[in-house]
Amino acid sequence: MNEEFFEKEVGRRGFLLGSLASAITVTSGGLTGLVLSSGPSAAASKFVVNVMGSYSFTDVATGCNVAVTVKSGIRRIVSNGIPNHKTGTFPNSGNPNTISAQKQDFSLSTSPKMGNLQAASMGAGAGVAINGVIYEPGTAEVFNNDPKSGWNIEAFNTFRNLGLDSSNAHVQPTGTYHYHGNPVGLSQLVTRSGHSPLIGWAADGFPMYLDRGYVKAKDAKSGYKTLKSSYQLKTGTRASGPGGTYNGDYTQDFEYVAGSGDLDAGNGRIQVTPEFPKGTYCYIITAGFPYIARQFRGTIASGFLKQGGLNGQQGGPQGGSQGGPQGGNPDLVAAAKKLGISEQTLRDALGPPPPNLVAAAQKLGITESALRAALGI
């Protein structure tokens, strides 16, 4: 792809009607299809892209540009990183950055080989979605703004609002929009009943799926279930760093417990899918930690290995700024005292991470600003 790809705009309907012989097909056989047009046309009631092959499109409404070419064992994904769905408002109170078009270019093997798990660097990209937006589970935020502390703040935490939108995404200082969990807006545009759709490609080339899979991994007739991670929250209190009870605010609050869920330490499993009826290793995007794979079975593509995260970018909204008051957890006992309520009442209002401060404030009958002031965030 060249500069023209990033600059040329093509009308959605004009592109569809002009390219029916190549990239645009009506899915059959249950394969994942990315919906490009929600309304009928003269040619078909709904147009979709078969994401297993080559395709390209421009969405004038959102500004999304993506071109995927599958050739000679390589899947090349070139995009401007703009999603083909609505996003939250950026900048916002938790994320000061503005979404801007990028020049992203990834080449992944179409036949990745399984090996021992290897971890990606903290804050690195984990893969790319079928709409060209990157997946990045970790953040650049660390305890006390000290990368050597050994405590990495999770995107879904209880004490710092990182400005995630309804698609579990926010924006890097470079303007790169990226997903930290289930890309809800994209998920709603993918056609599939039964098994979860193929939602992207991991950094090593293996496919990524949402968390609805077959009960028996290798039996397409075994029914469906929600696949769960095998990572569990540790018990007790942190012996160093931020201290306090393990509650999921930090990556190090979790540990892998083999057999406690459906997936391995890479948040994946070998399974059959509609796209891979003979079976393949797949990474699963789960509702719980680690949400998106952070360890990989195959060889990580070079575009995901550069210093500082994906293509040299920082993973957090402020490129590594500290994640809470003095870099630690808010003192809920002190906050409750300020508000004139019990600590348990405050915890009940905040709920599980990530907390919805607007909803919590409403439960407590106070303003969000008053709640933030009491929490010191």
Beta strands, then each sheet from edge to edge (+ up, - down):
strand 1: 24-25
strand 2: 33-37
strand 3: 47-50
strand 4: 55-59
strand 5: 64-71
strand 6: 74-79
strand 7: 104-109
strand 8: 118-119
strand 9: 127-129
strand 10: 134-135
strand 11: 169-171
strand 12: 177-179
strand 13: 190-191
strand 14: 198-202
strand 15: 207-209
strand 16: 212-214
strand 17: 224-226
strand 18: 231-233
strand 19: 254-256
strand 20: 268-271
strand 21: 280-284
strand 22: 295-296
sheet 1: 1+ 3- 2+ 13-
sheet 2: 4+ 5- 6+ 7-
sheet 3: 8+ 22-
sheet 4: 11+ 12- 10- 9+ 14- 15+ 21+ 20-
sheet 5: 16+ 17-
sheet 6: 18+ 19-
end
